[in-house]
Amino acid sequence: MNIKIKKLTDTAKIPERGTVYSAGYDLFADISEETEIGAGETRLIKTGVSIAIPEGYFGGIFARSGLSLKEGLRPANCTGVIDADYRGEIMVSLHNDSAETRRIMPAQKIAQLIIIPFASVEFAETDELDETERGAGGFGHTGKV
């Protein structure tokens, strides 16, 4: 699949895969200087790129496991969604879950982008839903916590 991408600055980096089998494409911070994210704080980090995601797909922005584990940094909304009709700059809202101030460096890998297909549906309002074995059983309904 070919996806058009536009660099919005001279310093922006095109997303890239870590290995040939990586599902995610690393997104890079397009910032001119080191940026601090205090403990419990959220900062919006620019990537300097915009993309044209094909109809029927969306871009999911996920945490990089190493950054999350080692630094306590993750997307503030846990998973970001880039809709197919969005043409603005991709930005990552990074949240610091750690007790220490963390630093983002220019061109640092900050998140990963995965292009994901989705079903377009129409909702049909009804008074009754079909019965299932599970029914309305929700959180912890199987007895496993």
C-alpha positions in Angstrom: 0.0 0.0 0.0 1.3 3.4 -0.9 0.5 6.3 1.4 1.3 9.9 0.4 3.2 11.7 3.1 4.2 15.4 3.2 7.2 16.8 5.2 6.1 20.1 6.7 9.6 21.2 7.8 13.1 20.5 6.6 13.9 18.7 9.9 10.9 16.3 9.8 11.7 12.6 9.4 9.5 10.1 7.5 8.2 7.4 9.8 10.2 4.2 9.5 9.9 0.6 10.7 12.4 -0.9 13.1 12.4 -4.3 11.4 10.9 -5.8 8.3 8.2 -7.4 10.4 7.3 -4.4 12.6 3.6 -3.5 12.5 4.3 0.1 13.6 6.2 2.9 11.9 8.2 5.0 14.3 7.2 8.7 14.6 9.9 11.2 15.3 9.8 14.4 17.3 10.2 17.4 15.0 11.3 19.9 17.6 14.2 22.3 17.5 15.4 21.8 21.1 15.1 19.4 24.0 11.6 19.5 25.5 10.8 18.6 29.1 7.7 16.8 30.2 7.3 17.1 34.0 6.0 14.3 36.2 2.3 13.8 35.5 2.4 16.4 32.7 1.2 16.1 29.1 3.0 17.9 26.2 2.0 18.0 22.5 5.0 17.0 20.3 5.0 17.7 16.6 6.2 15.3 14.0 6.5 17.6 11.1 4.6 15.3 8.7 1.0 14.9 7.4 -0.3 11.9 5.6 -3.2 10.9 3.3 -4.6 7.7 4.8 -6.8 5.8 2.4 -10.5 5.5 2.8 -11.5 2.5 5.0 -8.4 2.9 7.1 -7.2 4.9 10.1 -3.9 5.7 11.6 -3.5 4.4 15.2 -0.9 6.1 17.3 0.5 3.7 19.9 3.2 3.9 22.6 6.7 2.7 21.9 7.2 -0.1 24.4 10.7 0.9 25.3 9.8 4.6 25.8 6.8 3.6 27.9 8.7 1.0 30.0 12.0 2.8 30.5 10.7 6.4 30.7 7.1 6.2 31.6 6.0 8.1 28.5 2.9 7.2 26.5 0.3 8.9 24.3 -2.0 10.8 26.7 -5.1 9.3 25.1 -3.5 5.8 25.1 -4.2 5.3 21.4 -4.5 8.2 19.0 -6.7 8.0 16.0 -5.9 9.7 12.7 -9.0 9.7 10.4 -8.6 9.2 6.6 -9.9 12.7 5.9 -7.4 14.5 8.2 -4.6 16.3 6.4 -3.1 18.3 9.2 0.2 17.6 11.0 0.5 14.4 13.0 1.1 15.4 16.6 1.6 13.1 19.6 0.2 14.1 23.0 2.8 12.5 25.3 2.0 12.0 29.0 4.7 11.4 31.6 3.5 8.7 34.1 6.8 8.7 35.9 7.7 10.6 39.1 10.6 12.4 37.3 10.9 15.0 34.6 11.6 13.4 31.2 13.2 14.9 28.1 12.4 14.5 24.5 15.2 15.3 22.1 15.0 16.5 18.5 14.4 13.6 16.1 13.7 11.1 19.0 11.3 8.3 18.3 8.2 9.2 20.3 5.4 6.8 19.2 4.4 4.4 16.5 1.9 4.6 13.7 -0.1 1.6 12.5 -2.4 1.8 9.5 -5.5 -0.2 10.4 -8.6 -1.1 8.4 -12.1 -0.6 9.9 -15.7 -1.4 9.1 -18.0 1.4 8.3 -21.4 0.6 9.8 -24.9 2.0 10.1 -26.7 1.6 13.4 -30.3 0.2 13.4 -32.1 1.2 16.5 -34.1 -1.6 18.1 -36.1 -2.4 21.3 -34.5 -5.9 21.7 -31.1 -7.5 21.0 -30.5 -11.2 20.4 -29.7 -13.3 23.4 -26.2 -14.7 24.0 -24.7 -17.0 26.6 -22.7 -14.0 28.0 -25.6 -11.6 28.0 -24.8 -8.4 29.8 -21.8 -9.8 31.8 -19.1 -7.2 31.9 -16.0 -6.5 33.8 -14.9 -9.6 35.7 -18.0 -11.6 34.7 -15.9 -14.8 34.3 -14.6 -14.6 37.9 -11.1 -13.7 36.6 -9.7 -10.4 37.9 
